[in-house]
């Protein structure tokens, strides 16, 4: 686990990189995992899978997004660990279980990675064998998921800080341009941006970017 933590830190450049590292390391580290994916749920409705290891993982996540049900979604939304010993005997998500079994997925293990407001993430492991994920798999998987969650949270925090700094710079540029263009003070220029944002139902940073893109002559 110490080696895993070092490996994930070295791959913590951006969201896509860390998610790919987590998925690949999960297949290598957790006993009996053949395929892996990470499911992101935004606003309790938008389901995406930015990183997939293996075709069956892709098909599994596609099914859950299409059916709006399945262990990955439940694990993410309920911040819980989900185990499916055998798709043929599991009746919690009947439409998904039947379709997944037809694809050749017989067992799954899902861990919650993070919960932030209405946004959730889950790590999903797949096997073509029934009863693949025993107590050892679940124990190691829980430790793995804890390390992965810390690494993922760190990357998201860094990206949010970078985004906030970028937005602040763009808003500052837009304020300066409006001040010069209309002979406004800083407060009035910001209030103008805020009013444009509210009237157009557009994020303040996006309005500022439009002002900057339009240039001083517009």
C-alpha positions as CSV (number, residue, x, y, z in Angstrom):
1,X,0.0,0.0,0.0
2,X,2.9,2.4,0.7
3,X,4.2,1.7,-2.9
4,X,0.7,2.2,-4.2
5,X,0.4,5.6,-2.4
6,X,3.8,6.7,-3.9
7,X,2.7,5.5,-7.4
8,X,-0.6,7.4,-7.2
9,X,1.1,10.6,-6.0
10,X,3.5,10.4,-9.0
11,X,0.4,10.2,-11.3
12,X,-1.5,13.1,-9.7
13,X,-1.2,15.6,-12.5
14,X,-4.8,15.9,-13.5
15,X,-8.1,14.0,-13.2
16,X,-7.8,11.8,-16.2
17,X,-4.2,10.8,-15.3
18,X,-5.1,9.9,-11.7
19,X,-8.2,8.0,-12.7
20,X,-6.3,5.9,-15.3
21,X,-3.6,5.2,-12.7
22,X,-6.2,4.1,-10.1
23,X,-8.0,1.8,-12.5
24,X,-4.9,0.2,-13.8
25,X,-3.5,-0.3,-10.3
26,X,-6.8,-1.7,-9.1
27,X,-6.6,-4.6,-11.6
28,X,-3.0,-5.2,-10.6
29,X,-3.5,-5.0,-6.9
30,X,-6.9,-6.4,-6.0
31,X,-7.1,-10.2,-6.2
32,X,-9.3,-11.6,-8.9
33,X,-10.1,-8.3,-10.6
34,X,-10.0,-8.7,-14.4
35,X,-11.5,-5.3,-15.5
36,X,-12.0,-1.9,-13.8
37,X,-13.8,1.3,-14.4
38,X,-14.6,4.5,-12.5
39,X,-18.1,5.9,-12.6
40,X,-18.8,9.5,-11.9
41,X,-22.3,10.7,-11.1
42,X,-23.0,14.4,-11.3
43,X,-26.2,15.9,-9.9
44,X,-27.5,12.4,-9.2
45,X,-28.4,11.9,-12.9
46,X,-25.4,12.5,-15.2
47,X,-23.4,9.2,-15.3
48,X,-20.0,9.1,-17.0
49,X,-17.1,6.7,-17.1
50,X,-14.0,8.7,-18.1
51,X,-11.6,5.7,-17.6
52,X,-12.1,2.1,-18.4
53,X,-9.8,-0.9,-18.2
54,X,-11.1,-3.7,-20.5
55,X,-14.0,-4.0,-22.9
56,X,-16.3,-5.7,-20.3
57,X,-15.9,-2.7,-18.0
58,X,-16.9,-0.4,-20.8
59,X,-20.0,-2.5,-21.6
60,X,-20.9,-2.7,-17.9
61,X,-20.8,1.1,-17.4
62,X,-22.6,1.7,-20.7
63,X,-25.5,-0.6,-19.5
64,X,-25.7,1.2,-16.2
65,X,-25.8,4.6,-17.8
66,X,-28.5,3.4,-20.2
67,X,-30.6,1.7,-17.6
68,X,-30.0,4.2,-14.8
69,X,-29.4,1.4,-12.4
70,X,-26.7,-0.9,-11.2
71,X,-24.1,-1.5,-8.5
72,X,-21.7,1.3,-9.6
73,X,-24.4,3.9,-9.4
74,X,-25.7,2.6,-6.1
75,X,-22.2,2.5,-4.6
76,X,-21.5,6.1,-5.7
77,X,-24.8,7.5,-4.6
78,X,-25.0,5.7,-1.2
79,X,-21.3,5.8,-0.4
80,X,-21.3,2.1,0.1
81,X,-19.4,-1.0,-0.9
82,X,-21.4,-3.3,-3.2
83,X,-20.6,-7.0,-3.8
84,X,-22.3,-9.1,-6.5
85,X,-21.2,-12.7,-6.0
86,X,-23.1,-14.0,-9.1
87,X,-25.0,-12.0,-11.6
88,X,-27.3,-15.0,-12.2
89,X,-28.5,-15.0,-8.6
90,X,-28.6,-11.2,-7.9
91,X,-32.1,-9.6,-8.0
92,X,-31.2,-6.1,-6.8
93,X,-30.9,-4.6,-10.3
94,X,-32.6,-7.2,-12.5
95,X,-32.3,-5.5,-15.8
96,X,-28.7,-4.8,-15.4
97,X,-27.8,-8.2,-13.9
98,X,-29.4,-10.1,-16.8
99,X,-27.7,-7.9,-19.4
100,X,-24.3,-8.1,-17.7
101,X,-24.5,-11.9,-17.3
102,X,-25.2,-12.1,-21.0
103,X,-22.0,-10.1,-21.6
104,X,-20.0,-12.6,-19.5
105,X,-19.7,-10.5,-16.3
106,X,-20.4,-12.8,-13.4
107,X,-19.3,-10.9,-10.3
108,X,-18.5,-7.3,-9.3
109,X,-17.0,-5.3,-6.5
110,X,-17.7,-1.6,-6.2
111,X,-16.3,1.0,-3.8
112,X,-17.2,4.6,-3.2
113,X,-14.3,7.0,-4.1
114,X,-15.8,10.3,-3.1
115,X,-18.9,12.3,-2.2
116,X,-19.0,16.1,-2.8
117,X,-22.5,17.6,-2.6
118,X,-24.5,16.0,-5.5
119,X,-21.3,14.6,-7.1
120,X,-20.2,11.1,-6.5
121,X,-17.5,8.6,-7.7
122,X,-17.2,4.8,-7.6
123,X,-14.4,2.3,-8.4
124,X,-15.8,-0.8,-10.1
125,X,-14.1,-4.2,-10.5
126,X,-15.4,-7.0,-12.7
127,X,-14.7,-10.7,-13.1
128,X,-15.9,-13.3,-15.5
129,X,-16.0,-15.9,-12.6
130,X,-18.8,-16.1,-10.1
131,X,-17.9,-15.6,-6.4
132,X,-14.6,-14.1,-7.6
133,X,-14.3,-11.5,-4.9
134,X,-13.7,-13.2,-1.5
135,X,-12.9,-11.6,1.8
136,X,-9.3,-11.0,0.8
137,X,-10.4,-9.1,-2.3
138,X,-12.8,-7.0,-0.3
139,X,-10.3,-6.3,2.5
140,X,-7.5,-5.3,0.1
141,X,-10.0,-3.4,-2.1
142,X,-11.2,-1.3,0.8
143,X,-7.6,-0.3,1.7
144,X,-6.9,0.4,-2.0
145,X,-10.1,2.5,-2.4
146,X,-9.1,4.6,0.7
147,X,-5.7,5.4,-0.8
148,X,-7.2,6.1,-4.2
149,X,-9.9,8.4,-2.7
150,X,-7.2,10.5,-1.0
151,X,-5.2,10.8,-4.2
152,X,-8.3,11.6,-6.3
153,X,-9.5,14.2,-3.8
154,X,-6.0,15.9,-3.8
155,X,-6.1,16.2,-7.6
156,X,-9.6,17.6,-7.6
157,X,-8.7,20.1,-5.0
158,X,-5.6,21.2,-7.0
159,X,-7.8,21.5,-10.2
160,X,-10.4,23.6,-8.3
161,X,-7.7,25.9,-7.0
162,X,-6.2,26.3,-10.5
163,X,-9.7,26.9,-12.0
164,X,-10.5,29.5,-9.3
165,X,-7.2,31.3,-10.0
166,X,-7.8,31.3,-13.7
167,X,-11.3,32.6,-13.3
168,X,-10.1,35.3,-11.0
169,X,-7.5,36.4,-13.6
170,X,-10.1,36.5,-16.4
171,X,-12.5,38.4,-14.3
172,X,-9.8,40.9,-13.4
173,X,-8.9,41.3,-17.1
174,X,-12.6,41.9,-18.0
175,X,-13.0,44.4,-15.2
176,X,-9.9,46.3,-16.4
177,X,-11.3,46.4,-20.0
178,X,-14.7,47.6,-18.8
179,X,-13.1,50.3,-16.6
180,X,-11.1,51.6,-19.5
181,X,-13.9,51.3,-22.1
182,X,-16.7,53.0,-20.0
183,X,-14.7,55.0,-17.5
184,X,-15.9,52.9,-14.6
185,X,-14.4,52.3,-11.2
186,X,-13.5,48.7,-10.2
187,X,-16.8,48.2,-8.2
188,X,-19.0,49.5,-11.0
189,X,-17.2,47.3,-13.5
190,X,-17.7,44.2,-11.4
191,X,-21.4,45.1,-10.9
192,X,-21.8,45.4,-14.7
193,X,-20.2,41.9,-15.1
194,X,-22.5,40.5,-12.4
195,X,-25.6,42.1,-14.0
196,X,-24.6,40.7,-17.4
197,X,-24.1,37.3,-15.8
198,X,-27.5,37.3,-14.1
199,X,-29.4,38.7,-17.1
200,X,-28.0,36.1,-19.5
201,X,-28.0,33.2,-16.9
202,X,-24.3,32.7,-17.6
203,X,-21.5,32.0,-15.2
204,X,-19.6,35.2,-14.2
205,X,-16.3,33.7,-15.4
206,X,-17.8,32.9,-18.8
207,X,-19.2,36.4,-19.2
208,X,-15.7,37.7,-18.3
209,X,-14.1,35.4,-20.9
210,X,-16.5,36.8,-23.5
211,X,-15.6,40.4,-22.7
212,X,-11.9,39.5,-22.9
213,X,-12.3,37.6,-26.1
214,X,-14.3,40.5,-27.7
215,X,-11.3,42.8,-27.1
216,X,-11.1,46.5,-26.2
217,X,-12.6,47.8,-29.4
218,X,-16.0,46.0,-29.0
